[in-house]
């Protein structure tokens, strides 16, 4: 696996190469199954102005644009949503349900007949929503933010155990669309580079190139916010007051304030988080009491060093390595494996 210490130029080069390989993979997928690849729609609530829309309504932005295109030919006509479902080969979608979803947000009128309620006509609010969608498509920053969030969430949902995966597969998902349009290779490149730069993903030296979500990326996904929320969260003066007591009743990381105030350029945050994590999970590890007590002692020393006024890099490396080794000895449980990955990430930040 690539080191997290890779510089921005190398990240940028890697992302460009990865996008190139991804595009090749997507082209192969399109040749094998064109209708399925072209039929994907984005699944973001922000992509449908004019009403609060949940992620389950992933086809609505594309449907609104489709209805607008047909309405230009005959503005007064009711249009059958069934044609949209058939055109995109959406075998699992009920045209009447899609129509009702738009109707709930006053974006269409439904023709009430004895048959299926799938004939609709855009309302004034629907036409405004179409205009907003088209304007939103031009928002470059919003498109890149969506790409980062959707890609990271897809990695978490698909391979949350940090297994490498071909990012070309992401381009065949609803998340690879924004406001009814496909994300571009340039936007994917920028998203990959940004996520790698902030250690939320890492590239794997395989052929074709693959990516994997990191422990920090997993924490970002679990937090429920956006990538920007995670990246921009305060790093200085952080209060660690949410760690649970370990087996001996010691709360590692409780009410400890620390500020990065050193001349070594070391960010102690990852080391303090590692120590706090050990405090949370130590009682769940299948370790002899003596080994667990020693692990907790080392984790406490690591926390003390990380939260000191001037953390010493060599000391942080020594203690984090000891924590990692003891977690490896604890066995291949999920809790221990996550701790090992956190330790590796913290150590990589010192390289």
DAWO-V780739 format. One record per pair of residues at least 12 apart in sequence whose ideal C-beta (glycine too) atoms are under 8 Angstrom apart, sorted by the first residue. I is the first residue (numbers start at 0). GAP is how many residues later the second one is. D is the distance in whole Angstrom. If there is no record, write none. Layout:
I;GAP;D / I;GAP;D
//
This chain:
0;201;6 / 0;203;6 / 0;204;8 / 0;211;7 / 1;12;8 / 1;200;5 / 1;201;5 / 1;202;7 / 1;203;7 / 2;345;6 / 2;348;6 / 3;195;5 / 3;198;7 / 3;210;8 / 3;341;6 / 3;344;4 / 3;345;6 / 3;347;8 / 4;343;6 / 4;344;7 / 4;346;4 / 5;190;8 / 7;185;8 / 7;189;6 / 10;182;5 / 10;185;5 / 10;186;5 / 11;181;5 / 13;179;8 / 13;182;7 / 13;189;5 / 13;195;8 / 14;174;5 / 14;175;8 / 14;177;4 / 14;178;4 / 14;181;7 / 15;173;6 / 16;192;7 / 17;149;6 / 17;171;8 / 17;174;6 / 17;185;7 / 17;191;5 / 17;193;7 / 18;166;5 / 18;169;5 / 18;170;4 / 18;173;7 / 20;147;7 / 20;187;5 / 20;188;5 / 21;144;8 / 21;145;5 / 21;146;4 / 21;149;7 / 21;163;8 / 21;166;7 / 22;145;8 / 22;162;6 / 23;144;8 / 23;184;8 / 24;141;6 / 24;143;3 / 24;183;6 / 25;142;5 / 25;145;5 / 25;146;7 / 28;139;7 / 28;143;6 / 34;53;7 / 34;54;5 / 35;53;7 / 35;136;7 / 36;134;8 / 36;135;6 / 37;50;8 / 38;49;4 / 38;50;6 / 38;51;7 / 39;132;6 / 39;133;6 / 39;134;5 / 39;136;6 / 39;137;6 / 40;17;5 / 40;18;5 / 40;19;8 / 40;20;6 / 40;21;4 / 40;22;8 / 40;133;5 / 40;136;5 / 40;139;7 / 41;16;7 / 41;19;6 / 41;104;7 / 41;108;7 / 41;132;6 / 41;133;6 / 41;134;7 / 41;135;3 / 41;136;5 / 41;137;7 / 41;138;7 / 42;12;5 / 42;13;8 / 42;15;3 / 42;107;8 / 42;131;4 / 42;132;6 / 43;102;6 / 43;106;7 / 43;131;8 / 43;134;7 / 44;12;8 / 45;90;8 / 45;96;8 / 45;100;7 / 46;14;5 / 46;86;7 / 46;89;7 / 46;99;8 / 46;131;6 / 46;132;5 / 46;133;7 / 47;12;5 / 47;13;5 / 47;16;7 / 47;57;8 / 47;81;7 / 47;85;7 / 48;79;8 / 48;80;5 / 48;83;4 / 48;84;7 / 48;87;7 / 49;55;6 / 49;56;8 / 49;57;6 / 49;75;5 / 49;76;7 / 49;78;6 / 49;79;3 / 49;82;7 / 50;53;7 / 50;54;3 / 50;55;7 / 50;56;6 / 50;74;8 / 50;78;7 / 51;53;7 / 52;48;8 / 52;52;7 / 56;44;5 / 57;116;5 / 58;29;8 / 58;31;7 / 58;34;6 / 58;39;6 / 59;38;7 / 59;41;6 / 59;42;6 / 60;72;6 / 60;116;8 / 60;118;6 / 60;119;4 / 61;26;8 / 61;115;7 / 61;118;5 / 62;18;7 / 62;21;6 / 62;35;6 / 62;39;7 / 63;38;7 / 63;43;7 / 63;58;8 / 63;62;7 / 63;65;6 / 63;66;5 / 63;69;6 / 63;116;7 / 64;65;6 / 64;68;6 / 64;69;8 / 64;115;5 / 65;18;5 / 66;12;6 / 66;17;8 / 66;41;7 / 66;53;7 / 66;55;6 / 66;59;7 / 66;63;8 / 67;54;7 / 67;59;7 / 67;62;4 / 70;50;7 / 70;51;6 / 75;45;8 / 76;44;7 / 77;31;8 / 77;33;4 / 77;41;4 / 77;42;6 / 77;43;5 / 78;40;7 / 78;41;6 / 78;42;7 / 79;15;7 / 79;38;6 / 79;39;5 / 80;14;4 / 80;15;8 / 80;17;5 / 80;18;5 / 80;37;5 / 80;38;7 / 80;39;6 / 81;13;4 / 81;34;8 / 81;36;5 / 83;14;8 / 84;13;7 / 94;21;7 / 94;23;4 / 95;20;5 / 95;21;5 / 95;22;5 / 97;20;8 / 98;18;6 / 98;19;5 / 98;20;8 / 98;21;5 / 99;17;7 / 101;18;7 / 101;24;7 / 102;17;7 / 104;20;8 / 105;17;6 / 105;19;5 / 105;20;8 / 106;15;7 / 106;16;6 / 106;18;6 / 106;19;4 / 106;22;6 / 107;12;4 / 107;13;6 / 107;14;6 / 107;15;6 / 107;18;5 / 108;12;5 / 108;14;6 / 132;46;5 / 132;47;6 / 133;45;8 / 135;42;8 / 135;43;4 / 136;41;7 / 136;42;5 / 136;43;7 / 136;44;5 / 141;36;7 / 142;35;5 / 142;36;8 / 142;40;6 / 142;44;5 / 143;43;5 / 143;46;5 / 143;47;6 / 143;50;8 / 144;81;7 / 144;82;7 / 144;83;6 / 145;32;5 / 145;37;8 / 146;29;8 / 146;31;7 / 146;36;5 / 146;40;5 / 146;41;6 / 146;43;8 / 146;44;4 / 147;43;4 / 147;46;6 / 147;47;6 / 147;78;8 / 147;79;4 / 147;80;8 / 148;77;5 / 148;78;6 / 149;20;8 / 149;23;8 / 149;25;3 / 149;26;7 / 150;16;7 / 150;19;6 / 150;24;7 / 150;37;8 / 150;40;6 / 150;41;7 / 150;44;7 / 150;50;8 / 151;43;6 / 151;48;6 / 151;49;7 / 151;61;7 / 151;65;6 / 151;68;6 / 151;69;6 / 151;75;6 / 152;22;7 / 152;68;6 / 153;16;5 / 153;19;6 / 153;21;5 / 154;15;8 / 154;46;7 / 154;56;7 / 154;57;8 / 154;58;4 / 154;62;7 / 154;66;8 / 155;57;6 / 155;61;7 / 155;62;6 / 155;65;4 / 155;66;8 / 158;53;7 / 158;54;7 / 159;53;7 / 159;58;6 / 159;61;8 / 161;50;5 / 161;51;6 / 161;52;7 / 161;53;8 / 161;56;8 / 161;179;7 / 162;49;6 / 163;40;4 / 163;42;6 / 163;46;4 / 163;47;7 / 163;48;5 / 164;45;6 / 164;46;7 / 164;47;7 / 165;42;6 / 165;44;6 / 166;21;8 / 166;25;7 / 166;43;7 / 166;44;5 / 167;40;8 / 170;12;8 / 170;17;7 / 191;19;7 / 193;33;8 / 194;22;7 / 194;32;7 / 195;15;8 / 197;18;8 / 197;29;8 / 197;32;8 / 197;33;5 / 198;15;6 / 198;17;5 / 198;18;8 / 198;146;6 / 198;150;8 / 199;13;7 / 199;14;6 / 199;16;6 / 199;17;4 / 199;20;6 / 199;27;7 / 199;30;8 / 200;12;6 / 200;13;6 / 200;16;6 / 201;12;6 / 213;127;7 / 213;131;6 / 214;123;6 / 214;126;4 / 214;127;5 / 214;130;6 / 215;54;8 / 215;129;6 / 217;120;8 / 234;25;7 / 234;32;7 / 234;34;6 / 235;23;5 / 235;24;6 / 236;20;6 / 236;21;8 / 236;22;5 / 237;19;8 / 237;20;7 / 237;31;7 / 237;34;8 / 238;16;7 / 238;17;7 / 238;18;6 / 239;13;4 / 239;14;7 / 239;15;8 / 239;16;6 / 239;32;6 / 239;33;8 / 239;36;5 / 240;12;8 / 240;13;6 / 240;14;5 / 242;33;4 / 242;34;8 / 242;36;5 / 242;37;5 / 243;35;7 / 243;36;5 / 244;34;8 / 245;32;8 / 245;33;5 / 245;34;8 / 245;36;4 / 245;37;6 / 245;50;5 / 246;35;6 / 246;36;4 / 246;45;6 / 246;49;8 / 247;45;7 / 247;48;7 / 249;29;7 / 249;46;6 / 249;50;7 / 250;28;7 / 251;23;6 / 251;24;6 / 251;26;7 / 251;27;3 / 251;44;7 / 251;47;6 / 251;48;6 / 251;51;6 / 252;19;7 / 252;22;6 / 252;23;3 / 252;26;6 / 252;50;6 / 255;16;8 / 255;47;7 / 255;51;5 / 256;50;8 / 257;14;7 / 257;48;7 / 257;49;4 / 257;50;7 / 258;50;8 / 260;48;6 / 260;49;7 / 261;47;8 / 261;48;4 / 261;49;6 / 262;47;7 / 263;46;8 / 263;47;7 / 263;48;7 / 263;49;5 / 265;45;6 / 265;47;5 / 265;50;7 / 265;84;7 / 266;82;7 / 267;37;8 / 267;38;4 / 267;39;7 / 267;43;5 / 267;48;7 / 268;37;8 / 269;72;7 / 269;75;6 / 269;76;4 / 269;79;6 / 270;31;6 / 270;32;8 / 270;34;7 / 270;35;4 / 270;40;7 / 270;45;5 / 270;48;8 / 270;49;6 / 270;75;5 / 271;31;6 / 271;34;4 / 271;35;6 / 272;69;7 / 272;73;8 / 273;25;8 / 273;28;7 / 273;46;6 / 273;49;6 / 273;65;7 / 273;68;5 / 273;69;6 / 273;72;5 / 274;24;5 / 274;25;7 / 274;27;5 / 274;28;4 / 274;31;6 / 274;48;8 / 275;27;7 / 276;61;7 / 276;62;6 / 276;65;6 / 277;17;6 / 277;18;7 / 277;21;4 / 277;45;6 / 277;49;8 / 277;61;6 / 278;17;7 / 278;20;6 / 278;24;8 / 280;54;4 / 280;55;8 / 280;57;8 / 280;58;7 / 281;13;6 / 281;14;5 / 281;17;7 / 283;49;8 / 283;51;5 / 284;42;8 / 284;45;5 / 284;46;8 / 284;48;7 / 284;50;6 / 284;51;6 / 285;44;7 / 285;45;6 / 285;47;7 / 286;42;8 / 286;43;5 / 290;35;7 / 290;38;7 / 290;39;8 / 293;32;7 / 294;28;7 / 294;31;5 / 294;32;7 / 294;35;8 / 297;21;6 / 297;24;5 / 297;25;6 / 297;28;7 / 298;24;6 / 300;18;5 / 301;14;7 / 301;17;4 / 301;18;6 / 301;21;6 / 304;14;6 / 312;37;6 / 315;30;8 / 315;34;7 / 316;30;6 / 316;33;6 / 319;23;5 / 319;26;5 / 319;27;6 / 320;22;8 / 320;26;7 / 322;16;7 / 322;20;6 / 323;15;8 / 323;16;6 / 323;19;4 / 323;20;7 / 323;23;7 / 326;12;4 / 326;13;5 / 326;16;7 / 327;12;6
//
